Amino acid sequence: MKNSKVKSLTKEQLIISIDRLTRFKNTEIKYLRVFREILTGNLIYPKYKKSDLEEMDYKTLKELAEFVINYSLEALGCVFDDDFLINQRLLDYEKSVFCCNSQVEELLKNRINYKGFLQFVDENSPKNLRWLKALSVVSDIEQKRKQDSLRFPVRKVVIAEGATEETLLPEFAKRCGYDFDKEGVYILSAGGKNQVVKLYYKLVESLKLPIFVLLDKDAQENLEEIKPKLRPIDKIHLLECGEFEDLLPLELVKRTLDDELSNISIIEQEMFNAEISRVKILEEVFKNRGMHEFKKVEFAKMVKRNIKSQEDITSEIIEIIDEIRNSESRVMDF
């Protein structure tokens, strides 16, 4: 590497790169993407085309990216002291979560100066970077996750159809005494019932962790698509009525609208007595108010702000949380 020429990554670029390397993503995909982007943008000589990098063996790719990262860290004053405990623990963790062949393991067997990088991690950093910092000093990382609600190491995955579940399920679970971040539960919003199937198919091929799938009532056909690939460690819950919004207590929905929209009329309240989906009613309320189009993610955030007590959690939501709580969890030493 002595004849190589490098354009140093900035502090911000390094933080972004390490953040992406330690997110909950397929190991091979995230490492190849990050390493190739670094070499494309910051390795001046030798210069490689995108096609060259796609054909390059993983060992060479790793060594080049590692060189650029460490060169950049050194330029920012980060000390290099041959302490690779974090690297080893990341390798062990990724292997405990995803299926990694020998090529992927080669990407993980790097000598990136993570310990030097930690000076850029603070209490405002993403949870995965704060977890990375804990890897350098904590022996019981599971206990550290519970103590600081780090979410990592991830031990269980929940796939839901949309943003409402992704926003509200963790909040409801916390109020039921089951904190997703403390227990290592990672929730993914697929973006629709058909996307749930695609995401499950994708994950089940490489993920070693248990997967809990939450589907709306109208997704029976999608449930049948998933069943042939369902592993003993996985579980599916089909909602008993409509969509997740239909599970929310009516008083919680009305209180949310009342607080967020500065009082709703009697007519608007009476609209909820109609036997149609909660979402259609909400769309009509927002339309009558001359507001922007009703958006589930924004409404879910409104609801989250207005959850006050256990009475704001319906029996089926509690049932779902209990199923997630009691579903198999994968705990491994690393």
C-alpha positions as CSV (number, residue, x, y, z in Angstrom):
1,M,0.0,0.0,0.0
2,K,3.0,2.3,0.3
3,N,2.6,3.6,-3.3
4,S,-1.1,4.2,-2.9
5,K,-2.5,7.8,-3.0
6,V,-5.6,8.5,-0.9
7,K,-8.0,11.4,-0.5
8,S,-8.8,11.3,3.2
9,L,-12.4,10.7,4.3
10,T,-13.7,13.6,6.4
11,K,-14.8,13.0,10.0
12,E,-18.4,13.2,8.8
13,Q,-17.7,10.6,6.0
14,L,-16.0,8.3,8.5
15,I,-19.0,8.5,10.9
16,I,-21.4,7.7,8.0
17,S,-19.3,4.8,6.8
18,I,-18.8,3.2,10.2
19,D,-22.5,3.8,11.0
20,R,-23.5,1.9,7.8
21,L,-21.1,-0.9,8.6
22,T,-22.7,-1.5,12.0
23,R,-26.4,-1.2,11.1
24,F,-28.7,-4.2,11.1
25,K,-28.3,-5.1,7.5
26,N,-27.1,-8.2,5.6
27,T,-23.4,-8.5,6.3
28,E,-22.2,-9.1,2.8
29,I,-24.4,-6.4,1.2
30,K,-23.4,-3.6,3.6
31,Y,-19.7,-4.3,3.7
32,L,-19.4,-4.6,-0.1
33,R,-21.4,-1.4,-0.6
34,V,-19.5,0.7,1.9
35,F,-16.0,-0.6,0.9
36,R,-16.6,-0.1,-2.8
37,E,-18.0,3.4,-2.3
38,I,-14.9,4.4,-0.2
39,L,-12.5,3.1,-2.9
40,T,-14.5,4.7,-5.7
41,G,-14.4,8.1,-4.0
42,N,-11.2,8.2,-2.0
43,L,-8.6,5.9,-3.5
44,I,-6.8,8.1,-6.0
45,Y,-4.1,5.6,-7.0
46,P,-4.4,2.8,-8.0
47,K,-7.7,3.9,-9.5
48,Y,-10.4,1.2,-10.0
49,K,-13.5,1.3,-12.0
50,K,-16.8,0.2,-10.5
51,S,-16.6,-3.0,-12.6
52,D,-13.1,-3.6,-11.3
53,L,-14.3,-3.4,-7.7
54,E,-17.2,-5.7,-8.4
55,E,-14.8,-8.4,-9.8
56,M,-12.2,-7.9,-7.1
57,D,-11.7,-10.7,-4.5
58,Y,-13.0,-9.9,-1.1
59,K,-9.6,-10.0,0.6
60,T,-8.0,-7.4,-1.6
61,L,-11.2,-5.2,-1.4
62,K,-11.1,-5.4,2.4
63,E,-7.4,-4.5,2.6
64,L,-7.7,-1.5,0.3
65,A,-10.8,-0.1,2.1
66,E,-9.2,-0.8,5.5
67,F,-6.1,1.2,4.4
68,V,-8.2,4.2,3.3
69,I,-10.2,4.2,6.5
70,N,-7.2,3.9,8.8
71,Y,-5.2,6.5,6.7
72,S,-8.2,8.9,7.2
73,L,-8.4,8.2,10.9
74,E,-4.7,8.8,11.3
75,A,-5.0,12.1,9.4
76,L,-7.6,13.1,12.0
77,G,-5.3,12.3,14.9
78,C,-6.8,8.9,15.9
79,V,-4.2,6.7,17.6
80,F,-3.6,3.2,16.2
81,D,-2.5,0.7,18.9
82,D,-3.1,-2.8,17.5
83,D,-6.2,-3.5,19.7
84,F,-8.6,-5.4,17.6
85,L,-11.1,-6.6,20.3
86,I,-13.9,-4.6,18.7
87,N,-13.1,-6.2,15.3
88,Q,-13.2,-9.7,16.7
89,R,-16.5,-9.1,18.6
90,L,-18.1,-7.6,15.4
91,L,-17.0,-10.7,13.5
92,D,-18.5,-13.0,16.1
93,Y,-21.7,-11.0,16.3
94,E,-22.3,-10.8,12.5
95,K,-21.7,-14.6,12.3
96,S,-24.2,-15.1,15.1
97,V,-26.9,-13.1,13.3
98,F,-26.3,-13.8,9.6
99,C,-25.1,-16.8,7.6
100,C,-21.6,-15.8,6.6
101,N,-19.5,-17.9,4.2
102,S,-15.7,-17.8,4.1
103,Q,-15.7,-14.9,1.6
104,V,-17.9,-12.8,3.9
105,E,-15.8,-13.7,6.9
106,E,-12.9,-12.3,5.0
107,L,-14.6,-8.9,4.9
108,L,-15.1,-9.1,8.7
109,K,-11.5,-10.1,9.4
110,N,-10.3,-6.5,8.9
111,R,-8.0,-4.3,11.0
112,I,-10.1,-1.2,10.9
113,N,-9.1,1.1,13.7
114,Y,-12.4,1.1,15.4
115,K,-10.9,1.9,18.8
116,G,-9.4,5.1,17.4
117,F,-12.7,6.0,15.8
118,L,-14.5,5.9,19.1
119,Q,-13.5,9.4,19.9
120,F,-16.2,10.6,17.5
121,V,-18.9,8.6,19.3
122,D,-21.0,10.3,22.0
123,E,-24.3,10.0,23.7
124,N,-26.1,11.6,20.7
125,S,-24.7,9.1,18.3
126,P,-27.0,6.4,16.8
127,K,-27.6,3.4,19.0
128,N,-25.4,1.1,16.8
129,L,-22.4,3.4,17.3
130,R,-22.9,3.6,21.0
131,W,-23.1,-0.2,21.0
132,L,-19.8,-0.2,19.1
133,K,-18.2,1.9,21.8
134,A,-19.5,-0.6,24.4
135,L,-17.8,-3.5,22.6
136,S,-14.4,-2.0,23.5
137,V,-14.9,-2.1,27.3
138,V,-17.9,-4.2,28.3
139,S,-17.7,-7.9,28.9
140,D,-21.5,-8.5,29.3
141,I,-22.9,-6.7,26.2
142,E,-26.4,-8.2,26.7
143,Q,-26.5,-6.5,30.1
144,K,-25.2,-3.3,28.7
145,R,-28.0,-3.3,26.1
146,K,-30.6,-3.7,28.8
147,Q,-29.0,-1.0,30.9
148,D,-28.7,1.6,28.2
149,S,-31.5,0.5,25.8
150,L,-29.0,0.1,23.0
151,R,-31.1,-2.3,20.8
152,F,-27.9,-4.0,19.8
153,P,-27.0,-6.8,19.8
154,V,-30.3,-7.6,18.0
155,R,-31.8,-10.9,19.1
156,K,-35.2,-10.9,17.5
157,V,-36.8,-9.3,14.4
158,V,-40.4,-8.1,13.9
159,I,-41.7,-7.4,10.4
160,A,-44.8,-5.2,10.1
161,E,-46.7,-3.8,7.1
162,G,-46.3,-0.2,7.8
163,A,-45.0,2.8,9.7
164,T,-47.9,2.8,12.2
165,E,-46.8,-0.5,13.7
166,E,-43.1,0.5,13.5
167,T,-43.9,3.7,15.5
168,L,-46.4,2.5,18.0
169,L,-45.6,-1.1,18.8
170,P,-42.4,-0.3,20.6
171,E,-44.2,2.4,22.6
172,F,-47.1,0.1,23.6
173,A,-44.6,-2.7,24.4
174,K,-42.6,-0.4,26.7
175,R,-45.8,0.5,28.6
176,C,-46.4,-3.3,28.9
177,G,-43.0,-3.8,30.5
178,Y,-41.3,-5.1,27.4
179,D,-38.8,-2.6,26.0
180,F,-37.8,-3.5,22.4
181,D,-34.5,-1.6,22.7
182,K,-33.6,-3.3,26.0
183,E,-34.5,-6.7,24.7
184,G,-32.8,-6.5,21.3
185,V,-36.0,-6.5,19.3
186,Y,-35.6,-4.8,15.9
187,I,-38.8,-3.8,14.1
188,L,-38.9,-3.4,10.3
189,S,-41.6,-1.6,8.3
190,A,-42.0,-3.5,5.0
191,G,-44.3,-1.0,3.2
192,G,-47.3,-3.2,2.5
193,K,-48.4,-6.8,2.7
194,N,-46.8,-7.9,-0.5
195,Q,-43.5,-6.3,0.6
196,V,-43.8,-8.2,3.9
197,V,-43.6,-11.5,2.0
198,K,-40.6,-10.3,-0.1
199,L,-38.8,-9.1,3.0
200,Y,-39.5,-12.3,4.9
201,Y,-38.2,-14.4,1.9
202,K,-35.1,-12.2,1.8
203,L,-34.3,-12.4,5.5
204,V,-35.1,-16.1,6.0
205,E,-32.4,-17.0,3.5
206,S,-29.6,-15.5,5.6
207,L,-30.9,-14.5,9.0
208,K,-30.3,-16.8,12.0
209,L,-32.5,-14.8,14.3
210,P,-36.3,-15.5,15.0
211,I,-38.7,-13.5,12.9
212,F,-42.2,-12.4,14.1
213,V,-44.5,-11.3,11.2
214,L,-47.5,-9.0,11.8
215,L,-50.1,-8.9,9.0
216,D,-53.4,-7.0,8.5
217,K,-56.6,-9.0,8.5
218,D,-56.8,-8.9,4.6
219,A,-53.4,-10.5,4.2
220,Q,-54.5,-14.2,4.5
221,E,-53.2,-14.9,1.1
222,N,-49.8,-13.4,2.0
223,L,-49.8,-15.5,5.2
224,E,-50.2,-18.6,3.0
225,E,-47.3,-17.5,0.9
226,I,-45.0,-17.2,3.9
227,K,-46.1,-20.5,5.5
228,P,-44.0,-22.8,3.3
229,K,-40.8,-21.0,4.3
230,L,-41.8,-20.5,8.0
231,R,-39.1,-21.9,10.3
232,P,-39.9,-23.4,13.8
233,I,-38.3,-20.3,15.4
234,D,-40.6,-17.9,13.5
235,K,-44.2,-16.8,14.2
236,I,-47.0,-15.0,12.3
237,H,-49.9,-12.9,13.7
238,L,-52.8,-12.0,11.5
239,L,-54.9,-9.1,12.9
240,E,-58.4,-10.0,13.9
241,C,-59.8,-6.8,12.5
242,G,-58.7,-4.6,9.6
243,E,-55.5,-2.6,10.0
244,F,-53.4,-1.7,13.0
245,E,-55.1,1.7,13.2
246,D,-58.4,-0.3,13.9
247,L,-56.8,-1.8,17.0
248,L,-56.3,1.6,18.6
249,P,-58.8,2.5,21.3
250,L,-61.4,4.9,20.0
251,E,-60.9,7.3,22.9
252,L,-57.2,7.4,22.2
253,V,-57.9,8.3,18.5
254,K,-60.4,11.0,19.5
255,R,-58.1,12.4,22.1
256,T,-55.2,12.5,19.6
257,L,-57.3,14.4,17.1
258,D,-58.7,16.7,19.7
259,D,-55.2,17.6,21.0
260,E,-53.5,17.8,17.7
261,L,-56.2,19.4,15.6
262,S,-57.4,21.9,18.3
263,N,-60.8,20.2,19.1
264,I,-62.8,18.0,16.7
265,S,-66.5,18.6,16.2
266,I,-69.4,16.4,17.3
267,I,-70.0,15.5,13.7
268,E,-66.4,14.4,13.3
269,Q,-66.6,12.3,16.5
270,E,-69.8,10.7,15.2
271,M,-68.1,9.6,12.0
272,F,-66.2,7.0,14.0
273,N,-69.5,5.2,14.6
274,A,-69.6,4.2,10.9
275,E,-68.7,0.6,10.1
276,I,-65.8,1.4,7.8
277,S,-62.1,1.3,8.3
278,R,-60.5,3.7,10.8
279,V,-58.1,4.9,8.1
280,K,-61.0,6.0,5.8
281,I,-62.6,7.9,8.6
282,L,-59.3,9.7,9.4
283,E,-58.8,10.5,5.7
284,E,-62.2,12.1,5.7
285,V,-61.5,14.1,8.9
286,F,-58.3,15.5,7.5
287,K,-60.0,16.3,4.2
288,N,-62.8,18.1,6.0
289,R,-60.3,20.2,7.9
290,G,-58.7,21.3,4.6
291,M,-55.4,19.8,5.8
292,H,-52.8,17.9,3.8
293,E,-53.5,14.3,2.8
294,F,-53.8,12.0,5.8
295,K,-50.4,10.2,6.3
296,K,-50.2,7.2,8.5
297,V,-46.6,7.9,9.8
298,E,-47.5,11.4,10.9
299,F,-50.7,10.3,12.6
300,A,-48.8,7.5,14.4
301,K,-46.4,10.1,15.8
302,M,-49.5,12.1,17.0
303,V,-50.9,9.0,18.7
304,K,-47.6,8.2,20.3
305,R,-47.5,11.7,21.9
306,N,-51.0,11.1,23.3
307,I,-50.7,7.7,24.9
308,K,-51.3,8.3,28.6
309,S,-52.0,4.9,30.3
310,Q,-52.6,1.2,30.1
311,E,-56.2,1.9,29.1
312,D,-54.8,3.2,25.7
313,I,-53.7,-0.3,24.8
314,T,-56.3,-2.8,23.5
315,S,-56.4,-6.5,24.3
316,E,-55.2,-7.6,20.9
317,I,-52.2,-5.2,21.0
318,I,-51.3,-6.7,24.4
319,E,-51.7,-10.1,22.9
320,I,-49.3,-9.2,20.0
321,I,-46.8,-7.9,22.5
322,D,-47.0,-11.0,24.6
323,E,-46.5,-13.2,21.5
324,I,-43.4,-11.2,20.6
325,R,-42.2,-11.4,24.2
326,N,-42.7,-15.1,24.4
327,S,-41.5,-16.0,20.9
328,E,-38.1,-17.6,20.7
329,S,-35.1,-15.3,21.2
330,R,-31.6,-16.1,20.1
331,V,-28.9,-15.3,22.6
332,M,-25.3,-16.2,21.7
333,D,-22.0,-15.4,23.2
334,F,-19.7,-13.3,21.0
